[in-house]
Amino acid sequence: MLFAAVTMCCLPYIAFGPIAAPSQVQPWAALLCWAFALHRLLTTTLRIDGFQILVLIFAVWFLLYIYAPGDVGIDYYLRKSASFLICWSILLATPYVSPFLLWRVLRLSLPLWTAFALLGFVSKGAYLAITRPLVPTAIGVAGGRGATSLAPEATDFGFTMAFMVLLAVITRKALVNEGHRPPVWPIAVAVFNVVLSKSGSGFFAVLVLAGIHHLTQTGRQNGAMLVRVLVGTVLAAALLLTVGSAPETGVRGLDLVILSLRSPAALLNTTLSYRIVHNVVGVLGMIDSNLLGYGAGSFLKVGGDIYLTYELGKVFGLVGYYATAVPLSLAGSPLAYFPVLFLEYGLAGLLFVVLLFRTVARSALLFTPLALAMMFMTWVQSFPPAYPPFWLLIGLALNPRFRKPRESEPNRPPVRTPSSPTRVRSSVPSIQDLNS
């Protein structure tokens, strides 16, 4: 059951059976985790720590603090408010996941993503015929964009593959720390899938992960960090001069990178303007509500008024199509999730964000800076709170088998007995749990 739950976390858009969430993200990952948690509770033991209890308290508050209940659509309410409570089960189940189990899931799911992506290039008709029963909103290769694979759009595919790159890197390192020698090909397949997506979000995410890893990897000699910064600066300058003057490639992800190097301000009149404006609206809404927030469902009602009050169109210099489309999008669907938390829940939303990021930052999770960057990039974009890879990553921070080895024993595989971490008092599974 746990294997199936983690597999669904890595295939977040596959919807099948009689149950489907009122969004493009399927609910099966969370439901299977609830089933696993119930099974643990009834048969052996289910450990819950203070962090998980705090997340549950926030989830209940987000469910109850509603803006004008009669004016909030049930679909929006379930997608944006109930998702926290539904996905709480992923935090309960992930501490019992072993690196070997997650590695098996990645070795199974990543080739599936690749196969469906390639099928989209070979035959759009065959791709849609096979994929639509699994991903009803998949659009296939269209409008010069890349593959969508097992996701609705190329952006979803590309960013999810960037997420899989990070999960594969973390899992492989955990296996190495335990004395195994896993192959590198799952990481290469995930990167290849990002290329197939031609997604700006996917390209940017992989570049950010690579840059942060370069700057934060541990050096063995004094001054290693300074050397890496200098090398990174030189390479960035060379990239700015070389790529910034390159012509358009026709690959949307690369073209956005080129545009960002050539003229960063020009990004405001691309699709990136939606996310920038939505995030600013969220912060201003939190301030205007005296840090209380307007309640669940208020973003669609209040966001447009805040845009007009502060004349954000003029502030960001939006012209032409985007001058009209961006304010209209505020009444449609939020294109980032940080602003939803801030505008609708105020200080409570901000504290919730701090809780999640602080817990991961202090968890000693492998490649912690990369994990924090990925979490930030997920919610600064339009990925919903029910996006399973996000919660899977946080759950790994609660799992001792995905943490850095102790500095006193850097070359020894970590002992598989439960330790007593200072920040997660009672959530460490037993020996039987870790080996299951």
C-alpha positions in Angstrom: 0.0 0.0 0.0 2.8 2.4 0.8 4.5 1.7 -2.5 1.2 2.5 -4.3 0.8 5.7 -2.3 4.4 6.9 -3.1 3.9 6.0 -6.8 0.8 8.2 -6.9 2.8 11.0 -5.4 5.2 10.8 -8.3 2.3 10.6 -10.8 0.3 13.5 -9.4 -2.0 14.0 -12.4 -3.3 10.5 -13.1 -7.0 10.5 -12.4 -9.0 7.2 -12.5 -11.9 5.5 -10.9 -15.0 7.2 -9.4 -13.0 9.7 -7.3 -11.4 12.7 -8.8 -10.5 16.0 -7.1 -12.1 19.2 -8.5 -8.7 20.1 -9.9 -6.1 18.6 -12.2 -4.2 17.0 -9.3 -5.5 13.6 -8.4 -6.5 12.7 -4.7 -5.3 9.1 -4.8 -1.9 9.8 -3.3 -3.4 11.3 -0.2 -6.2 8.8 0.1 -3.8 5.9 -0.1 -1.7 7.5 2.6 -4.8 7.8 4.8 -5.4 4.1 4.2 -1.8 3.3 5.1 -2.0 5.5 8.3 -5.3 3.8 9.3 -3.7 0.4 8.8 -0.7 1.3 10.9 -3.0 2.7 13.6 -5.1 -0.5 13.8 -2.3 -3.1 13.4 0.9 -1.7 15.0 1.5 1.9 15.9 1.3 5.3 14.2 3.6 8.0 15.5 2.7 11.6 15.3 5.1 14.4 16.4 4.5 18.1 17.3 5.2 19.4 13.8 2.5 17.1 12.3 0.0 18.2 15.0 0.7 21.9 14.2 0.2 21.3 10.5 -3.1 19.6 11.4 -4.2 22.6 13.5 -3.4 25.0 10.6 -5.3 22.7 8.2 -8.4 22.8 10.3 -8.2 26.6 10.6 -7.9 27.0 6.9 -10.9 24.8 6.5 -13.1 26.8 8.8 -12.0 30.4 8.2 -14.2 31.2 5.2 -14.9 34.5 3.4 -18.7 34.9 2.9 -19.5 31.2 2.9 -22.5 31.6 0.5 -20.2 33.3 -2.1 -17.4 30.7 -2.2 -17.6 28.0 -4.8 -17.3 24.4 -3.6 -14.7 23.5 -6.2 -12.5 26.4 -5.2 -13.0 25.7 -1.5 -12.0 22.0 -1.8 -9.0 22.8 -4.0 -7.6 25.6 -1.9 -8.8 24.9 1.7 -9.6 21.2 2.2 -6.4 20.2 0.4 -4.3 20.8 3.6 -6.3 18.4 5.6 -6.5 15.8 2.9 -2.7 15.9 2.2 -1.9 15.7 5.9 -1.8 12.0 5.5 1.2 12.2 3.3 3.2 13.7 6.2 2.0 10.7 8.3 3.1 8.1 5.8 6.3 9.4 4.4 8.4 8.9 7.6 7.9 5.1 6.9 9.3 5.3 3.4 12.7 3.6 2.8 15.2 5.0 0.3 15.0 1.7 -1.6 11.2 1.9 -1.9 11.3 5.5 -3.2 14.1 4.5 -5.6 11.9 1.7 -7.0 9.1 4.1 -7.5 11.4 6.5 -9.4 12.7 3.7 -11.6 9.1 2.8 -12.4 7.6 6.2 -12.9 10.3 8.1 -14.7 10.3 5.8 -17.8 6.5 6.0 -17.9 6.8 9.8 -18.1 9.3 9.5 -20.9 7.3 7.0 -22.9 4.2 9.1 -22.9 6.2 12.3 -23.7 7.8 10.6 -26.7 4.4 9.2 -27.8 3.1 12.8 -27.9 5.8 13.7 -30.4 5.3 10.6 -32.5 1.5 10.7 -32.8 -0.7 13.3 -31.2 -3.8 11.3 -32.0 -2.5 8.1 -30.4 -1.2 10.1 -27.5 -4.5 11.7 -26.7 -6.5 8.5 -27.2 -4.3 6.7 -24.7 -3.7 9.5 -22.2 -7.1 11.3 -22.0 -8.6 8.4 -19.9 -5.7 8.9 -17.4 -5.3 12.7 -17.7 -8.5 14.1 -19.0 -7.2 17.6 -19.5 -3.9 16.7 -21.3 -3.4 18.8 -24.4 -0.4 17.1 -26.0 2.2 18.9 -28.0 0.6 22.1 -29.2 1.4 25.7 -30.1 5.1 25.3 -30.2 5.3 24.0 -26.7 6.8 20.7 -25.6 5.4 17.4 -24.5 2.8 17.1 -21.7 3.3 13.4 -21.1 1.2 12.4 -18.0 0.3 16.0 -17.1 -2.2 18.5 -18.4 0.3 21.0 -19.8 4.0 21.2 -20.6 4.6 23.4 -17.6 3.2 20.8 -15.2 5.3 18.1 -16.9 8.5 20.1 -16.9 8.3 21.3 -13.3 7.2 17.9 -12.0 10.3 16.4 -13.7 12.5 19.0 -12.0 10.9 17.8 -8.8 11.8 14.2 -9.7 15.4 15.3 -10.4 15.6 16.5 -6.8 13.9 13.4 -5.3 16.2 11.2 -7.3 19.3 13.0 -6.2 18.2 12.9 -2.5 17.2 9.2 -2.7 20.4 8.1 -4.5 22.5 9.9 -1.9 20.6 8.2 0.9 21.2 4.8 -0.7 24.9 5.6 -1.1 25.1 6.6 2.6 23.6 3.2 3.4 26.4 1.4 1.4 24.6 0.9 -1.9 25.7 1.9 -5.4 22.6 2.8 -7.3 22.8 3.8 -11.0 22.6 7.4 -12.2 20.2 6.8 -15.1 17.0 7.8 -13.2 18.5 11.3 -12.7 19.5 11.5 -16.3 16.0 10.4 -17.4 14.4 13.1 -15.3 16.6 15.8 -16.8 15.9 14.4 -20.3 12.2 14.7 -19.5 12.6 18.4 -18.6 14.1 18.9 -22.0 11.2 17.1 -23.7 8.8 19.5 -21.9 10.4 22.6 -23.3 8.9 24.2 -20.1 10.2 27.5 -18.8 9.3 26.5 -15.3 11.2 23.2 -15.7 14.3 24.8 -17.2 14.4 27.5 -14.5 13.9 25.0 -11.7 16.8 22.8 -12.9 19.1 25.7 -13.4 18.3 27.0 -9.9 18.9 23.6 -8.4 22.2 23.3 -10.2 23.3 26.8 -9.2 22.4 26.4 -5.5 24.1 23.0 -5.4 27.3 24.5 -6.9 27.3 27.2 -4.3 26.4 25.1 -1.3 28.3 21.9 -1.7 30.8 21.2 1.1 34.4 22.0 0.2 37.4 20.2 1.8 39.7 23.1 1.7 39.6 26.6 3.2 38.3 29.2 0.7 36.5 26.6 -1.4 33.2 28.6 -1.1 35.0 31.7 -2.3 36.4 29.9 -5.3 33.0 28.5 -6.2 31.4 31.9 -6.0 34.1 33.4 -8.2 33.9 30.6 -10.8 30.1 30.9 -10.7 30.3 34.7 -11.3 32.6 34.2 -14.3 30.4 31.5 -15.8 27.3 33.7 -15.2 29.0 36.6 -17.0 30.0 34.4 -19.9 26.5 33.0 -20.1 25.0 36.5 -20.0 27.2 37.6 -22.9 26.8 34.4 -25.0 23.3 33.3 -24.4 21.9 36.8 -24.0 22.8 37.6 -27.6 21.6 34.3 -29.0 18.6 34.3 -31.4 15.3 32.7 -30.4 15.5 28.9 -30.5 11.8 28.0 -30.7 12.1 26.1 -27.4 10.0 28.2 -25.0 12.0 27.3 -21.9 15.3 28.3 -23.5 13.7 31.4 -25.1 12.6 32.6 -21.6 16.1 32.0 -20.2 17.5 34.1 -23.1 15.0 36.8 -22.6 15.8 36.9 -18.8 19.4 37.4 -19.6 18.9 39.9 -22.4 16.2 42.0 -20.8 14.9 41.0 -17.4 12.3 43.8 -17.4 10.8 42.3 -20.6 9.7 39.3 -18.6 6.9 41.4 -17.1 5.2 41.3 -20.4 5.3 37.6 -20.7 3.2 34.9 -18.9 5.6 35.5 -15.9 3.7 38.8 -15.2 0.7 36.8 -14.0 2.7 35.2 -11.2 4.5 38.4 -10.2 1.3 40.4 -10.0 -0.6 37.7 -8.1 2.1 37.4 -5.5 2.2 41.2 -5.0 -1.6 41.2 -4.7 -1.3 38.6 -2.0 1.1 40.6 0.1 -0.9 43.8 -0.2 -4.0 41.9 0.7 -2.5 40.6 3.9 -1.5 44.2 4.8 -4.9 45.6 3.9 -6.7 43.1 6.1 -4.6 44.1 9.1 -2.8 40.7 9.0 -6.1 38.8 9.6 -6.7 37.8 6.0 -10.1 37.9 4.3 -10.9 34.2 4.7 -10.9 31.2 2.3 -12.3 32.1 -1.1 -11.6 35.8 -0.8 -8.7 35.9 -3.4 -11.1 35.8 -6.3 -13.3 38.4 -4.7 -10.8 40.9 -3.4 -7.7 40.4 -5.6 -9.1 42.6 -8.5 -9.9 45.4 -6.2 -6.4 45.5 -4.7 -4.9 45.5 -8.2 -7.0 48.6 -9.2 -6.5 50.4 -5.8 -2.7 50.2 -6.1 -2.6 50.6 -9.9 -0.3 47.7 -10.3 -0.6 47.8 -14.1 1.2 51.1 -14.1 3.6 50.0 -11.4 4.8 47.0 -13.5 4.5 48.8 -16.9 2.1 46.2 -18.3 1.1 47.0 -21.9 -1.0 45.5 -24.7 -2.5 42.1 -24.1 -1.1 41.7 -20.6 -2.5 45.0 -19.4 -6.0 43.6 -19.8 -5.4 39.9 -19.2 -3.5 40.1 -15.9 -6.3 41.9 -13.9 -8.9 39.6 -15.4 -6.9 36.6 -14.3 -7.4 37.7 -10.6 -11.0 36.8 -10.9 -10.3 33.4 -12.5 -7.8 31.3 -10.6 -4.8 32.2 -8.5 -1.5 31.6 -10.5 0.6 31.3 -7.4 -0.1 29.9 -3.9 1.8 32.1 -1.6 -0.6 35.0 -2.3 -3.6 32.9 -1.5 -2.2 32.0 1.9 -1.3 35.6 2.6 -4.4 37.3 1.4 -6.9 34.7 2.7 -5.3 33.8 6.0 -3.1 36.7 6.8 -0.6 36.2 9.6 -1.8 32.6 10.0 -0.8 31.9 6.4 2.6 33.5 6.9 3.2 31.5 10.1 2.3 28.3 8.3 4.8 29.0 5.6 7.5 29.7 8.2 6.6 26.5 10.0 7.0 24.3 6.9 10.3 26.0 5.7 11.8 26.2 9.2 11.1 22.5 9.8 12.8 21.4 6.5 15.7 23.9 7.1 16.5 22.4 10.5 15.8 18.7 9.6 19.3 17.8 8.2 17.6 16.5 5.1 20.0 15.7 2.3 20.5 18.7 0.0 18.4 20.9 2.3 19.1 24.1 0.3 17.8 22.5 -2.9 14.7 21.2 -1.1 13.9 24.7 0.3 14.4 26.2 -3.2 12.0 23.6 -4.7 9.4 24.3 -2.1 9.6 28.0 -2.8 9.4 27.6 -6.5 6.3 25.3 -6.1 4.2 27.8 -4.2 5.4 30.9 -6.0 3.8 29.4 -9.1 0.3 28.0 -9.6 0.8 24.6 -8.3 -2.0 23.8 -5.8 -1.7 22.9 -2.2 -2.7 19.3 -3.0 0.4 18.8 -5.2 1.7 15.5 -3.8 5.4 15.9 -4.5 5.5 19.0 -2.3 4.2 17.1 0.7 6.4 14.0 -0.1 9.5 16.2 0.0 8.5 17.7 3.4 7.7 14.2 4.7 11.2 13.1 3.7 12.6 15.7 6.1 10.9 13.8 8.9 12.5 10.5 7.8 15.8 9.7 9.5 17.0 7.6 6.6 17.0 10.6 4.3 19.1 12.8 6.6 22.8 13.7 6.4 25.1 11.2 8.3 26.6 12.4 11.5 29.8 14.5 11.1 31.6 12.2 13.6 31.0 9.3 11.2 31.1 10.8 7.7 32.2 7.6 5.9 30.0 5.1 7.6 26.4 4.2 6.6 24.0 5.5 9.2 22.7 2.9 11.6 19.2 1.9 10.9 18.1 2.0 14.5 15.8 4.9 15.5 17.7 7.8 17.0 16.1 10.6 19.0 16.3 13.7 16.8 16.1 17.0 18.7 13.4 18.4 16.4 11.2 15.4 15.7 10.7 13.8 19.1 8.3 10.8 18.5 7.9 10.5 14.8 10.9 8.2 14.2 9.7 4.8 13.1 10.8 1.5 14.7 13.4 -0.8 13.1 10.6 -2.9 11.7 9.0 0.2 10.2 12.2 1.3 8.5 12.9 -2.0 6.9 9.3 -2.5 5.7 
